[in-house]
Amino acid sequence: MTSDYTEVFRDTEAVEKYESVTYAPDSYASRISERQRDYLRGLVRREFEGQHPPVQHDFACGTGRAIRTLHGLVREAHGYDTSAEMMTKAAEVGSRAYWHQVATDGPVPAPVAAGFPAIVTIFRLLLNVHETVRDRALAFAAKALPHRGSGLLVVENHGNAGSLRHLRARRHRGERWFAELSHEEVAALLDRHGFEIVERRGFSMLTPSLHENRLARLADAAARRLPGTDGYAVNVLYTARRVHA
């Protein structure tokens, strides 16, 4: 995570806004989160069936949304973040995990030795940081998942360059909080750290500005049932396994 991220979320008001405004009930972000929750819980039940429940390592855990998503399906959870304030808020809102503050730079943080299988989650990070920090996050994941049988990595891209959101790219060029990544860029990042994408799932074709339009939401719900539409979603989750060192 960049120093900008850490500085912003040392402000308790910014942390509170992130949790209670960005993820307010029935907001665009909270609806995406609910869909992701259903998908992730199904993924864990399916992929770890008949095994010891996995341990979760959530990198850039923020207020613990990904951790709360998997409550009851993991044997323990560990959250890692540069912002102590974000992790304090995570505990306040009921995220059950062991919390680990990590440095913004220096050696790649080491995951807690908690055994296998494991699931590593990296949500709402890739767009908000420089490429060096993306590599740092994936290097952490590679430490947590040293071989194919170790478990799963789930990474979020909440600004797919192949979606409707791309139409705003020219207007927002250079703005601090607007960025986008293509599927190819995410795949290359994962491959660079020894991961292969085994599943890709999209959660909405709509941008936040279309969120309140009822007809647009009905069309989005219908489109998401069609095969092949995941590639055009604004928000995408990539599930990956380690394939090489």
N, C-alpha and C positions, 0 to 999 in steps of 0.2 A: 504494500500500500504506500502511496506517496505521502510526503510530508504534508501536502495540501489536505489530503484526506484526514490525517491525524489532527491537524490544526483545526479544521472545520468541526470535527466531532469531539473535540475537547470542550466545546461549548454545549452545555447541558440543554440549552434551548433548541439548538440544532438537532440534538439527539431526540428530544421530545417531539419536535416537528416531524422528523423522519418516521417515528413510530406511530404517532397519533394523527398526523395529517396525510403524509404520503400513503400510509397504510390504513387510513380511516375506513370504517365499515362501508362496503359498497363502492369504494373508490376503484379506479382502474387497476392500481397496483394490487389491491386486496383481492380483486376478482381473479387476476392472473395467479396470485399466490394460492388461492383455493383450488384452481385447476391443477397447479403444480403439485399441491399436496396430494390430491387424489392419484395423480400419475406416480409420484414417488413412492407412496405407500404400496401401490400395486406392484411397482418395480421391485421393491425390497422383498415383498412376500414371494414374488415369483422367482427372483434370482437367488435368494438365500433359503429357499424351501428345503427342509431336511438338514440344514446346517445349523451350527451354533449361530445365534443372532449376531449380526455384525457390530463392530464398534464404529461410531461416526467421528470423523475428524472434519470440522467445518472451518475452513480457512477464510479469513475476512468475515467472521461470523456476525458482526454488527449486533443487532438486538436479538439475534437467535431465532430468526424466523425459520430457517432451514432445520434447525435443531428441534423446534416445536413440531415441525412437520412430521418428524420421525419418532416422536415420543411413543414409547411402548413397543417399538419394533427393533430397537437397538439395545445391546446390553449395557452400553455406556456411551456418553457423548463428550467430546472435547471441542471447545470453541477457542479459536486463535484470532486475535485482532491487535492492531496497534493502539486502539482507543480503549482505555480503561473505562471511560464514561459509557461507551456503547455496551460493553460487557456488563457494567453495573445495571444499565437499563434492561438488558436481556434477562438478568436474574430477577429484576423487579416485576417483569411481565410474565414470569412463570417458565422461562426456558431452563430446563434442568440439564446441567452440564458442568464439567470442570472447565474453568476459564484460564486462559494462558495469554498474557500480554506478550507480543513479539516486537522486535525492533523493526524500524522502517528500512534499514539497510544492514549491510554486513553479511555474515554467513547465513545461508538459508536455514530458517527455523527447523528444528527437528520435531517430528510428531512424537507424542507420548507413546512409549512402548506398551501397547495395550492388546497386542495379539491380532490374530486374523480369524475370520475374514473381516474386512473393513470397507466402509464406504466413505469416500472423501467428497465433500460438497464445497463448491466455490460459486457463490451466487452474487450477482450485482457488483462484480469487481472488474471484469475485463474491460468494460467501456470507460471506467472511471480512472484508469491508471496508465502510466507509460508502459511501453513494451517490456522494459526491464523488470517491471513489477509483475507483469503477466508471467514472465519467465520464472520469477521468484516463486510465484504461487504454484506453477506447474512443477517446479523442482521440489517443492514441499510435497506435492501429491505423489511424485515419483519416489520420494523417501518413504511415504506411508504405504505405497503399493509397489513393492520392489519386483514383483513378478505377476504373471497373468492370473494365477490362482489366488492372489492376495485379496481381490475384491473389485469394487467398482469406483469409478470417478464420475461425478455428475457436475457439469459446468454449465452456467447460464450465460447466454448472450442476449441482453435485453435491448439490442439495437441492431437487428439483422439488416445488413446492407441490401439484401434482396427483397425487402418488404416495402410497404407503402411509406414507411417512415423515411425512406431514402429520398422521397420527393422534397423533404425539408432540408436536405443536406446543404444545398447551396446557400439558402437563406441563413442557416445557422453556422456556416463555416467559420472556424476560429473561435467559436464560443466555448467557454471552459467546460460546460457540462453536456455538450452534444458531441457524440462520437458514434461510429458504427463499425461493425465488423462483418465480413462476409463469411459464409460457411467455409470457404476455402482457407481463409485466414485462421479461423478457429482450428480447422483440421491440421494446418501446418504447425500451429503452436503446439497442439497435442502430440503430433508426430515427432516434433523436435525433442520432446521429453519422453518418448517411448510409448505413447498411447495411441490406440486405434479406436475410432468411433464405431460403436456397435449398434447404436440406436440414436435417432434424432426425433424430437417431438416439439411441435409448435403449439402455442397456447392462445394466440389471438392474431387476427389479421389487422385489427384496428389500432390506430394511434390513440393516445389519450384524448385528443380533440374530438374524435368520433365516438367516444365512449358513451356519451349521454344520448346519442341518436338511436332510438328504439329499432328502427328499420335496419340500421347498420349492424346493430347487435344481433338481430335475427339472421341477417345475411352471413355474419361471421360464424354464428353457431352452425349454420347449414354448411358453410364452406369447410369448416374444420372436420366434418365427417367424410369429406372426399379424399381419396388416396392422392398423395403427392402434394398436398397443400402445405405440409409442414415447412417446406422450403421457403414459403412466402410469408410466414408468420413474423411478426415484429419481435416476439419473445420466444426464444428457442432454448431447450435443454439438450445437451449432448451427453450421452452415456458412453463411457470409454473403458477399455481394459488395457493394462500394460502388456506390450508385446515385445519390446526390446529395451536394452539398457542404453 
